[in-house]
Amino acid sequence: MSPQLSRITSDERLPTHADVVVIGGGVIGVSAAYHLAKKGHSVALIEKGHVGAEQSSRNWGWCRQQGRARAEIPLAREALRLWEDMQNDAGVDAGFRRTGVLFLTKNPQELAAWEKWAEIAREQQVHSTVLSAAEVAERVPGNADSWVGGLHTPSDGRAEPSMAVPALAAAARKHAVTIHQGCAARGLETQGGQVSAVVTEKGAIRTQSVLLAGGAWSSLFCRRHGIELPIGLVNATACRTTPAPEITMGALGTDFYCIRRRLDGGFTLALRGRGTVEVSPDLFRYAKTFWPTYKQRRKGLKLSFGKSFFDQIMRGTSWSLDKPSPFETERVRDPAPDMSLVTSALAALIKSNPELKGIEVAEAWGGTIDTTPDTIPVISPVAAMPGFFLATGFSGHGFGIGPAAGKLAADLVTGETPLVDPAAYSHMRLIDGRPLAPVSLF
C-alpha cells in the first residue's frame, strides 16, 4: 500500500501551447516547473497519476549533503537552501527542518572513508564532523550497540514526503504553472528533428521544450523515440512506526537500519542498502554497464523475475500516439513491501535502542527507485533531439536534492547560467562507452 499522501486539484483545461512541458509530477518535475515559471515561462506539468504518488512520497525523507558523491555535493548544498525558500514561498508546510544527519559505524575502514569524505566536503563548504566512539556515546546515550565512530552533518535536514511535493506544487501554481493529473504523456512530435509537441491522452500541447522527469518510467518513454537511457529499477521498502521517544531530532543511519524523526512523533524506518532488482529485458540490455554497481551492492539486493519481465516484452516500445500507452495501464507503481525487511528493521532498531521497546509498525509500503549505472542522475539535454531534456535516474537521492535538481534542469532548458556545473550529469556519459564506476558513499 502507498503512504497517505496530501492531494491537490488539477487544472481543468489542457493548454494548446506552453513554453515548456514538464512530464512527471514528482519532486524533480514539480521543482523544475516552479523554477521555470519563476523565470517567466508558461509551464504545463503533466502527470499520468497524481502529484507525488510514486517514489517522491515513498522515500525516507532525508535531505542530506552527507555522503554525497563529490559531483553531487554542490547540488545537495543548494537544495537545502531551496527547500527553505520554496517551503516559505508555498506558504504550506512541507515538513522541512534542518535537524542534522548522523551516521554510525562499527567498521574502522568505513570510518576512515568518512574522514576522507569530510575533507572533500569542507572544500565545498559543507562542514561535517567525524565522531569518536566516546563522542557517539554522548550523542546517543541510550544506544546499546558499540560504535567505533560516526559522521554528523548538523546543516542537513529532513522533510515529510507525503506533504512535500504537494506543498511544492502549491508554490509552483502560485507562479502560474498549470497542473494536469490523470494525463499521461504518450510521446513527442517533432519537426525537422526538433521537439514540436507533447501528445497526451487528453490532447496535444505545442511546445519547443520538453523536460522528462518520469523517474522509473523515463527509460521506456525514451525508447519509444529511439533514445538510449540505461535505467535499472530497484523496489525498496520502508515503514513508519507508532509514536516513540525522540532518540534523534533528525536522521540516524547505521550499517543496518536507518530512521528519520517524523512530525507525527514516530519514525520512518528502513534497512540500508536493501532492495529487489526487477529482472527485465532492459536490465539484460544494459547488464554490462550496471555490473560494477551490482557487484558492489549485491549483498543487499534480491533479484525478482516475474510478470514485469513478460509485460515489457509484450508491450514493446512502438505504440501509436493516438492509442492508449503503457503509461495509462499503470497509473501509479505500487510494489508490495517486503515485510521480512520491515520485521528485521524494527527488531534491529529496538535491540539497538531499548527505550523504544513497545513501538510497532503503523504502516509499510514499497516504492521503485530509478537508478543509473554510476548512481549519479541525468540532468541534461538530449543531443539527438533538440528541445528534449532529461532529469531522471536519481538513484534514491532525488527527494533530498530535488529542489536544486529542478533548478538546474530549468537553467539548462532556458539556456541560462546553470546553478552548478552540469558536466557530471550529462546524458552522453551513459551511452558513449566511457567507463562508469559507482561513486556514492551511502
N, C-alpha and C positions, 0 to 999 in steps of 0.2 A: 504494500500500500504506500501511497505517497504521503509525505508530511503535510499537515494543514498549511494551506497557502492563502495569503491575502489575495483577493481578486480585484481586478479593475475592469471597467467597462470599455467596450470597443467604440471606435468612431463608426457611425452608420454608413457613411458614403465613402467608397473607394475612389481616390483621386484618379483622374485620367493621366495626370502628369506630376512628376516630382523631380526636384533637382537630384535627389539621392533616394534610392530604395534600399532599406536595410532588411535583410532576410534573417529572421531569428530573434525571438523575444527573450533571450536570456540576459545575463548581466552584461555580456560584451555588446550585444546588439543594442540594448537599451542605452548603455553608456555612450556608444558611438552616435546613436540618433540624437541624444541630448547635446553632445558637443558639436555635431553638425548643425543642429538648429541654432545653437548659440552663435555660430559663425554667420547666421543669416540665411541658411539654405532651407528650402522646403524639403521635408523629410517624411516619407511614409515607412512605417515599421510594420512588417507583416509577419505573422506567426501562425503556424498550422494548428497549434493547440491553444494554450493561453500563456500569458507572460509569466516567466519564471518557473514553469511547471516541471522542467526536466532537471538537469544537474545543478542549475543555479539555486534551486530550493532544497537540494538533497545532499549538499556538501557539508563539511564540518563547520563552516562559518569562521574560519581563521582568515585574518587579514595580516599577513606577515611579510617582512623582509627577510627574516631569519632563515638561513639555509638556502636561500635562492642561488641559482647559478649566477656566475659573475654577470652574464648578459642581462639577467632579469632584475638585478638589484636596483638599477635606476628606475625601472618601471614600477617595481614594488614600492619604492620610496615615494614616487609621485602619486601612486594610488592612494596611500594613506592620507595625503593632503586632500585629494579629490573626494575621498569618501566623506570627509568632514564638510567640504564645500557643497557637494551635491545633496547631502542629507539636509543641510541648512537651507538650500535653495528649494528643496521639495516641501519643506515645512511639515514633513511626515517622518516619524522615527523609523530609521532602517536598522536600529539596534547597534549602530556603530559606536564603539567605545575603545579608547586607547588604554588597554588594560594589560598589555605585555604578553609575550610568549616565552615559555620556559621549557627547554628540553633537558631530560636527564638520561644518563647513560651508565652502564656497568662495564663498558668496553673502553680500555685505555686508548686503543687505536682510534676509536670514534672521537674521543675527547681531543686527541691530537689533531684530527681533521678539523674539528670545530675551532681550535686555536688558529689554524691557518686561515680558515674562512673568516674569522673575526678580523684578522689583519687586512684581508681583502676588502671586507665591508667598511672598515674605518676609512680606507682610501676613498670610498664613495659616500662618505658622511652618514653611514649607518653605524651606530655605536652599540655593540653587543658586548656582554661581559661573560667571560669563561669562569665558571664557578668551581671551587674545590669541593671535595666531599664534605668538609665541615660547613662550607657556605650553603651547600644544598640542604644539609640537615637543618640549618637555621631557617631556610625559606619554607620547607615542608616538614615541620617538626613532628607531625603525626604519621609520617610515612614510614612503613615498616621495612622497606627494602633498603639495601646498601648500594649507594651510588658512588662511582669514582669521581663524578663531577657533572657539570651541567653547562648550559648556554642560555643566557637570558637577554632578551631584547625588549626593554621597557617601552619603547616607542611603537611597538607592534599593537595590533588591535584585534577586535572581533566584531562580527555583525550577525544579525539574525536572518538566515537565508530565506525563511518563509515570509519575511516582511520586506527584505531589502530591495529586491528587483521591482516589485510593485511600487515601492516608495520612489525609486529612481525613475520609474516610468511616469509617476506623477510630476516629477521635476521636468522630464522631457516634454510632457504635454503642456506645461506652463510656457514652453518656448515654441509651441505650435506644431510639435510632432503629431502626426495622426497615427493611431494605433489600431491595427486590424487583426483581431484574433479569429481563430477558426477559418483562416485564409491561407491555404498552403500555396507556396510558390512552386509552380510546375516546371519552370525553366526560363531561359533567356531567349530573346530575339536579338538579332544583330543586323547591322547594315554596314557593309564594307569591312567586316571583321570587328567592328566597334559595337559595344552594347547599345541597344536602342530601346529595349523594353523588358519588363519582367511580366511573364504570363502567370497569373494566379488563377485559382479555381473560381474566383469571382470577377475575373476580367483582367485586362492588361493595363499596366501603368507605364507610360512612356517616360524614359529616363536615359541619361547618358552615363550614369554612375550607379553601380550596384555593389553593396557590401554584403558578403555572405558570412554570417556569424551563426552557422547552423549546428555547431557542436558535433554530436555523433552522426548527424545526417549530412555533413558537408562533403565528405568524400563521394557519397552516392550522387549528390547533386552535381558535383564537378564532373564525374564520369559521364553523365548524360551529355556533356558538352566536350568530351574528349580531353579533359584536363586531368592530369595525374595529381593525386593528393594522398600520400601514404598516411592513413589514419588507422590506428588499432582501437578496438573497443574493449574496455575493461569494466565489468559490472562490479560495483563496490557496495558495501553495506554499512549503514550507520544506524544509530538509535538515539532516543532521548530517555533519560531517567526521570523518575519521580523527584520531587524537591529533595534537596540534600544539603548537608552542611557545606559551607564555602571553603574548600581546601585551596582554591585559587580563584582570583577575580577574572583571570583571562583564560589562556590556553596552556595546557600542560601536555607534553609529549614524552613518551618513553620508548624503549625498544619494542614494546608490545602494544600497550593501549595508549590512546590519545583522547583527551577530553577538552571541552570548551564550556565555560560557565554560560548559562542561558539566562535570559531575562525572567523566565518563569521559575527560576530557582533550582532547576535541575541541571544536568549536564548533557551535551551531545557527546556521544561515546562511539569510538570505532577502534579497530585494530590497525596498526601502522603497516603499510605495505602489503595488505591482503586484498585479493580480488579474484575475479573469474574472467579469463580471457575467452571471448567468443571466437571459436574457430570458424572461419568464413572463407569464401573464395578470395576476398580481398587480402586476408591475412596470408594466404599462400602466395598471392601475387607479390606482396611486399616482405616476404619472410626474411630474405637476406638482409634487408635494411633494418628490420626490427631485432635481428638476432642478438646484437651486443646488449641492448637493453633487457631483453628477455633473460639472457644469461645472468645478468646482474641481479635480477629481481625474481627469478623463477621460484625461489623458496617460498615466497608468499603468494604465488599465483596458482590457480587451478585452471584447467582447460575444459571448456564446455563445447560439446559437439552435438547439435540438435536441430530443432526446427528452423532456426535463423539461417543455418547453412543452406538448406534447401530453398528457403524463401528467397535468398539472394540469387540463387541460380534461376529460379522460376521468373522472378520479376525482371531480370536483365537491367539494361541501362538505356534503352532506346524507346521509352514510352512517348506517345504522342502528346503534344501540349494541349490538345483540345479534348483530352480524356483524363479521367482520374489518374493521379500519380501515386507512387508508393507513399508519399508524404500525407496522403489523405486516408490511407489504410490504417496507419498507426499514428494517431494524433499526439500521444504522449507516451514516451518509452517509460515503462513502469516495471522493471525487473523485480522479481521477488527477492526479499532479503535472505541472506544466508544466515539462518538462525544459529548455526553452530558458531559462527563468528561472534554473534551477539552474546551468546552464553559465555564464551571464552573471555570476551572483553569485560563483561560485568564481573565475572569471577576474579579476573586479574586486578581490576580496579579495587574491589573490596578487600582482597588479600593485601594489596599494597597500602590501602588506606582503611584500616579497621573501623574508623569512626563513621564510615559510610555503610556499615552493616545494616541491612534492612531496606536499603533502596531497591527499587525494582525498575524493570524496563517498562516504560509507558507506551512506547511506540517504536517500531523498527521499519526501515524502508531500504529499498535498493535504488541505485542510480547508475547511469552509464557515463564513464569518463572517456573522452576522446583524446587519444594520446598520439604524439608524433614519435618517430624513432629516437630522437635525442631529448625528448621531454621538454623541448622549447616550442612555444606556439608559432603559428604562422600569422603574421600581421603584415600584409604585403599586397602589392598589385600583382595581377597575373599577366605575365608578359605576352602570352599567346592570345589574350582577349582584352584589348584596351577598354578601360571603363569598368572592369571587373576586379574586385578586391576581396581579400580573404582576411578574416580574423577568427581563427579556429585552431583546434589542436592544442588546447591549453593544458592537457596532461594532469588534471587535478589542481591546477594553480589558478584557474580562471576567476573564481569568485573574488579572491583577495586582491588580485591585480586588475580586476575588471574595469573600474573607472578610468585607470590610466591606459589600459589596452584600448578601450573605446576612444579615448582622446587621441592616441597615436594613430589608430585607424582613420579617424576623422581628418587628421592632419594629412595623411597620405592621400585620401580621397580628394581633398581640396587642393593638394599641391603646396601646402604651407610648410613652414619650418617644423619638422617633427619634434614632438615632445622629448624623445630620446633617440639615439642613433638606431635606426630600424634594421641595420645590416644583419644582425643575428636572427631576425625573424623572417628572413626572405623565403619566399616560396621556392625559389630556384635551388636552394641548398638541399632540398629533399628529393630533387629529381634530376640533378646534373651529375650524379655519380660520385660526388665527393664523400670521403669517409665521414661517418657520423658516430659520435660516441655519447652515451648518456652522461649528463653533466649535473643533474640536480643533487643536492646534498641530502634532502629528505624526500 
